[in-house]
């Protein structure tokens, strides 16, 4: 089955009231957030606020436990006040965070006591580094560069940079 066939099956011709479509888009589906367990929710919140300018949008009880909804740029993370059931990553290898000024963030985090297993890696004008956050959450911090394929740059929201490539 082709990708186009899958897309056609997911994008039915149904229409709903306009006010139901988020972000000024007519798309029905949006990847919105990852919901993560947190052994110590206050430590976890502080980590994301300090290093990634996370903004708590809601902190309350949902489903019988404390939940926190946080914005990081245009993305979102939700946290559930409960220790992870296992120390492994289940089906998730890592989460990705696009960064502007990765080198500066990396140096600031290192100076702030964050331990990285490896230094920043560079390829095609882009760079990335892996970081383990509280509760073993593995993050790829990355900054796309001008050496990337213009299609990939546009995917990352960097149309102006793609036009320079």
PAZAPA-4460 file (N, C-alpha, C; in steps of 0.05 Angstrom, whole numbers, plus 32768, in hexadecimal, padded with zeros to 4 digits):
% residues 165
    n_x    n_y    n_z   ca_x   ca_y   ca_z    c_x    c_y    c_z   seq   type   mol
   8011   7FE9   8000   8000   8000   8000   8012   8019   8000     1      X     A
   800C   802C   7FF0   801D   8044   7FED   8017   8058   8004     2      X     A
   802A   806A   8008   8027   807F   801C   800E   8090   8014     3      X     A
   800B   8096   7FFB   7FF4   80A6   7FF2   7FDA   8099   7FFA     4      X     A
   7FD8   807E   7FF7   7FC0   8070   7FFE   7FBA   8073   801C     5      X     A
   7FD0   8070   802D   7FCC   8074   8049   7FC3   8090   8050     6      X     A
   7FCF   80A4   8043   7FC7   80BF   8048   7FAA   80C4   8040     7      X     A
   7FA1   80B8   802A   7F86   80BC   8021   7F73   80AE   8035     8      X     A
   7F7A   8097   8040   7F69   808A   8053   7F67   809A   806D     9      X     A
   7F7D   80A6   8076   7F7C   80B6   808F   7F6E   80D0   808B    10      X     A
   7F70   80DC   8074   7F64   80F6   806F   7F4A   80F3   8060    11      X     A
   7F36   80EC   8070   7F1C   80E8   8063   7F10   8103   805B    12      X     A
   7EFB   8101   804C   7EEE   811A   8042   7EDB   8126   8056    13      X     A
   7ED9   811B   806E   7EC8   8126   8082   7ED0   8143   8089    14      X     A
   7EBD   8154   808E   7EC3   816F   8096   7EB4   8174   80B1    15      X     A
   7EC1   8182   80C2   7EB6   8189   80DC   7EB4   81A7   80DF    16      X     A
   7EA6   81B1   80F3   7EA4   81CE   80F6   7EC0   81DB   80F7    17      X     A
   7EC4   81F1   80EA   7EDE   81FE   80E8   7EEB   8203   8103    18      X     A
   7EDC   8209   8118   7EE7   820F   8132   7EF4   81F7   813F    19      X     A
   7EF0   81DF   8134   7EFC   81C6   813E   7F18   81C2   8134    20      X     A
   7F21   81D1   811F   7F3B   81CD   8113   7F4F   81DF   8121    21      X     A
   7F64   81D4   812D   7F77   81E4   813C   7F8C   81F1   812A    22      X     A
   7F9A   8205   8135   7FB1   8212   8129   7FAB   8220   810F    23      X     A
   7F92   8226   8109   7F8C   8233   80EF   7F91   8221   80D8    24      X     A
   7F91   8207   80DC   7F96   81F4   80C7   7F7D   81E4   80C1    25      X     A
   7F7C   81DA   80A8   7F65   81C9   80A2   7F6B   81AC   80A4    26      X     A
   7F83   81A6   80AF   7F8B   818A   80B4   7F7C   817F   80CC    27      X     A
   7F74   8166   80CA   7F66   8159   80E0   7F78   814E   80F5    28      X     A
   7F91   8148   80EE   7FA3   813A   8100   7FBC   814A   8105    29      X     A
   7FC4   814D   811E   7FDC   815B   8126   7FEA   814C   813C    30      X     A
   8003   8145   8139   8012   813A   814F   8015   8150   8163    31      X     A
   800A   814C   817B   8008   8162   818E   801D   8160   81A5    32      X     A
   801F   8149   81B2   8031   8148   81C9   803A   812B   81CE    33      X     A
   804F   8129   81DE   8057   8110   81EA   8050   8112   8208    34      X     A
   8045   80FD   8213   803E   80FD   8230   8052   80EB   823E    35      X     A
   8061   80F7   8251   8076   80E9   825E   8071   80E5   827C    36      X     A
   807A   80CE   8286   807A   80C9   82A3   808F   80DB   82B0    37      X     A
   808A   80E3   82C9   809D   80F3   82D8   809E   80E9   82F5    38      X     A
   80B6   80E0   82FD   80B9   80D6   8318   80B6   80ED   832C    39      X     A
   80C2   8104   8326   80BF   811C   8336   80B7   8132   8323    40      X     A
   809D   8138   8323   8092   814B   830F   809F   8166   8312    41      X     A
   80A4   816F   832A   80AF   818A   832E   80CC   818C   8323    42      X     A
   80DC   8177   8326   80F7   8176   831B   80F5   8176   82FC    43      X     A
   80E3   8166   82F2   80DF   8164   82D5   80D7   817F   82C9    44      X     A
   80C3   818C   82D6   80BA   81A7   82CC   80D2   81BA   82CC    45      X     A
   80E1   81BB   82E2   80F7   81CD   82E5   810C   81C9   82CF    46      X     A
   8111   81B0   82C8   8125   81A9   82B3   811C   81B5   8299    47      X     A
   8103   81B1   8290   80FA   81BA   8276   80F7   81D9   8276    48      X     A
   80F0   81E5   828D   80EF   8202   828E   810A   820E   828C    49      X     A
   811D   8203   829A   8138   820E   829B   8146   820C   8280    50      X     A
   8145   81F5   8274   8155   81F0   825C   8147   81F6   8242    51      X     A
   812D   81F5   8241   811E   81F7   8228   8107   820B   8229    52      X     A
   8108   821D   823D   80F3   8232   823F   80D7   8227   8240    53      X     A
   80D4   820F   824C   80B9   8203   824E   80A6   8215   825E    54      X     A
   808E   8216   8254   8079   8226   8262   8062   8214   826A    55      X     A
   805D   8213   8284   8047   8202   828E   802D   8210   8285    56      X     A
   801D   8202   8276   8004   820C   826D   7FEC   8203   827E    57      X     A
   7FF0   81EC   828B   7FDB   81E2   829D   7FE8   81CE   82B0    58      X     A
   7FE0   81CF   82C9   7FEA   81BD   82DE   7FD2   81B6   82EF    59      X     A
   7FC9   819D   82ED   7FB2   8195   82FB   7FAE   8177   82FB    60      X     A
   7F98   816F   8306   7F91   8152   8308   7F81   814A   82EF    61      X     A
   7F8A   8134   82E4   7F7C   8128   82CD   7F80   810A   82CF    62      X     A
   7F6A   80FB   82CD   7F6D   80DE   82CE   7F77   80D4   82E9    63      X     A
   7F72   80E3   82FE   7F7A   80DB   8319   7F97   80E0   8320    64      X     A
   7FA5   80F0   8310   7FC1   80F6   8317   7FC8   8112   830E    65      X     A
   7FDD   811E   8319   7FE6   8138   8311   7FF1   8137   82F5    66      X     A
   7FE8   8148   82E4   7FF2   814B   82C9   7FFB   8167   82C4    67      X     A
   8010   816B   82B4   801A   8185   82AC   801C   8186   828E    68      X     A
   8010   819B   8283   8012   819F   8266   8025   81B6   8262    69      X     A
   803A   81B2   8252   804F   81C6   824E   8053   81CB   8230    70      X     A
   8057   81E5   822A   805E   81ED   820F   807C   81F2   820E    71      X     A
   8088   81E8   81F9   80A4   81EE   81F2   80A4   81F7   81D5    72      X     A
   80A6   8211   81D1   80A3   821B   81B6   8088   8215   81AC    73      X     A
   8086   8209   8194   806C   8202   8188   8064   81E5   8190    74      X     A
   8075   81D7   819E   806F   81BC   81A6   8065   81BA   81C2    75      X     A
   805E   81A2   81CA   8053   819E   81E5   805D   8184   81F1    76      X     A
   8060   8184   820B   8065   816C   821B   8051   816C   8231    77      X     A
   8047   8154   8237   8036   8150   824E   8044   813D   8261    78      X     A
   8041   8142   827B   804E   8132   828F   8039   8126   82A2    79      X     A
   803D   810E   82AA   802B   80FF   82BB   803B   80F9   82D5    80      X     A
   8031   8101   82EC   803F   80FF   8305   803F   80E1   830E    81      X     A
   8050   80D2   8302   8053   80B6   8309   806E   80AC   82FE    82      X     A
   807D   809D   830E   8096   8092   8304   8091   8080   82EC    83      X     A
   80A4   8080   82DA   80A2   806D   82C3   809E   8051   82CD    84      X     A
   808E   8042   82BF   808A   8026   82C7   80A2   8015   82C3    85      X     A
   80B2   801C   82AF   80CB   800E   82A9   80E1   8023   82A5    86      X     A
   80FA   801A   82A6   8110   802D   82A1   8116   802F   8283    87      X     A
   810B   801D   8273   8110   801E   8256   8100   8033   8249    88      X     A
   8102   8036   822F   80F5   804A   8220   80DC   8040   8211    89      X     A
   80D4   8027   8217   80BD   801B   8209   80C2   801D   81EB    90      X     A
   80AF   8026   81DC   80B1   8027   81BF   80BE   8042   81B6    91      X     A
   80C4   8054   81C8   80CF   806E   81C0   80EE   806D   81C3    92      X     A
   80FB   8073   81AD   8118   8075   81AE   8120   8090   81BA    93      X     A
   8117   80A6   81AE   811D   80C1   81B8   8108   80D4   81AF    94      X     A
   8108   80EC   81BB   80F8   8102   81B3   810B   8117   81A7    95      X     A
   8101   8126   8194   8112   813A   8186   810A   8156   818D    96      X     A
   811D   8167   8193   8118   8184   8197   8129   8194   8185    97      X     A
   811C   81A3   8173   812A   81B5   8161   8133   81CE   8170    98      X     A
   814C   81D6   816D   8158   81EB   817D   8164   8200   816A    99      X     A
   8162   8219   8171   8171   822E   8163   8188   8235   8176   100      X     A
   81A1   8232   816D   81B8   8238   817E   81BF   8220   818F   101      X     A
   81C2   8209   8183   81C8   81F0   8192   81E2   81F2   81A1   102      X     A
   81F7   81FD   8195   8211   81FF   81A2   820F   820E   81BC   103      X     A
   8201   8225   81BB   81FE   8235   81D3   81EF   8226   81E9   104      X     A
   81DA   8219   81E2   81CA   8209   81F5   81DB   81F3   8201   105      X     A
   81EA   81E5   81F0   81FB   81CF   81F9   820F   81D9   820E   106      X     A
   821D   81EF   8208   8231   81FA   821A   8224   8202   8234   107      X     A
   820D   820F   8232   81FF   8219   824A   81F6   8201   825C   108      X     A
   81EC   81EC   824F   81E3   81D4   825E   81FB   81C7   826B   109      X     A
   8211   81C4   825C   8229   81B7   8268   8233   81C8   8280   110      X     A
   8234   81E2   827D   823D   81F3   8293   8229   81F2   82AA   111      X     A
   8210   81EB   82A5   81FC   81E8   82B9   81FB   81CC   82C6   112      X     A
   820D   81BB   82BE   820F   81A1   82CB   8202   818A   82BC   113      X     A
   81F6   818F   82A5   81EA   817A   8295   8200   8169   8288   114      X     A
   81FD   814F   828A   8212   813D   8280   8208   8132   8265   115      X     A
   8219   8134   8251   8214   8129   8236   8227   8112   8232   116      X     A
   821D   80FC   8226   822E   80E5   8221   8242   80EB   820A   117      X     A
   8239   80FC   81F7   824A   8102   81E0   8247   8120   81DA   118      X     A
   825B   812B   81CC   8259   8147   81C3   8246   814A   81AC   119      X     A
   8241   8162   81A4   8230   8168   818D   823C   815B   8175   120      X     A
   822B   814F   8164   8234   8143   814B   822B   8155   8134   121      X     A
   823B   8156   811F   8235   8168   8108   8233   8157   80EF   122      X     A
   8220   815F   80DE   821D   8152   80C3   820C   8164   80B1   123      X     A
   8216   8169   8099   8207   8179   8085   81FF   8194   8090   124      X     A
   8211   81A1   80A0   820B   81BB   80AA   81F7   81BB   80C2   125      X     A
   81ED   81A3   80C8   81DB   81A0   80DF   81EB   8195   80F7   126      X     A
   81DE   8196   810E   81EB   818A   8126   81D6   817F   8139   127      X     A
   81DF   816C   8149   81CD   8160   815D   81DD   8155   8174   128      X     A
   81D0   8151   818A   81DB   8145   81A2   81C5   8137   81B0   129      X     A
   81CB   8120   81BD   81B7   8111   81CC   81BA   8118   81EA   130      X     A
   81A3   811A   81F8   81A2   8122   8213   818F   8111   8222   131      X     A
   8197   8107   823A   8184   80F8   824B   8179   810B   8260   132      X     A
   815E   810E   825F   814F   811F   8271   8146   810F   8289   133      X     A
   8139   811C   829D   812E   810C   82B3   811E   80F4   82AA   134      X     A
   8120   80DF   82BA   8112   80C6   82B5   811B   80B7   829C   135      X     A
   8133   80BD   8293   813F   80AF   827D   8134   80B6   8262   136      X     A
   8126   80CD   825F   811B   80D5   8246   8132   80DE   8234   137      X     A
   8135   80D1   821D   814B   80D7   820B   8142   80EC   81F6   138      X     A
   8150   8102   81F5   814A   8118   81E2   8160   811B   81CE   139      X     A
   8159   8120   81B5   816B   8129   81A1   8166   8147   819E   140      X     A
   817B   8157   81A5   817A   8174   81A1   8187   8178   8186   141      X     A
   8179   8185   8173   8185   8188   8158   8180   81A4   814D   142      X     A
   8193   81AB   813B   8190   81C5   812D   8196   81BF   810F   143      X     A
   8181   81C0   80FE   8185   81BB   80E2   8197   81D1   80D6   144      X     A
   81A7   81CA   80C2   81B9   81DE   80B5   81B5   81DF   8097   145      X     A
   81C2   81F2   808B   81BE   81F8   806F   81C7   81E1   805C   146      X     A
   81D6   81CE   8066   81DF   81B8   8055   81C9   81A3   8052   147      X     A
   81B3   81A5   8060   819E   8191   805E   818E   8195   8044   148      X     A
   8181   8180   803B   8170   8182   8024   815A   8197   8029   149      X     A
   8155   81A8   8015   8140   81BD   8019   8125   81B2   8021   150      X     A
   811E   819A   8018   8104   818E   8021   8104   8189   803F   151      X     A
   811B   8180   8049   811D   817B   8066   811C   8195   8075   152      X     A
   812A   81AA   806B   812A   81C4   8078   810D   81CF   807A   153      X     A
   80FE   81CC   8064   80E2   81D6   8064   80D2   81C6   8079   154      X     A
   80D7   81AC   807A   80C9   819B   808E   80CE   81A6   80AA   155      X     A
   80E6   81AF   80B0   80ED   81BB   80CA   80E4   81D7   80CD   156      X     A
   80D5   81E2   80BA   80CA   81FD   80BC   80DE   8212   80B4   157      X     A
   80F3   820B   80A5   8109   821D   809E   8109   8223   8080   158      X     A
   80F2   822C   8075   80EF   8232   8059   8103   8246   804F   159      X     A
   8108   825B   805F   811B   8270   8057   8137   8264   8055   160      X     A
   813F   8253   8067   8159   8245   8066   815A   8233   804E   161      X     A
   8144   8225   8048   8143   8213   8031   8147   8222   8017   162      X     A
   813C   823A   8015   813F   824A   7FFD   815C   8253   7FF9   163      X     A
   816C   8254   800F   8188   825B   800D   819A   8244   8005   164      X     A
   818F   822B   8008   819F   8213   8003   81A4   820F   7FE5   165      X     A
***
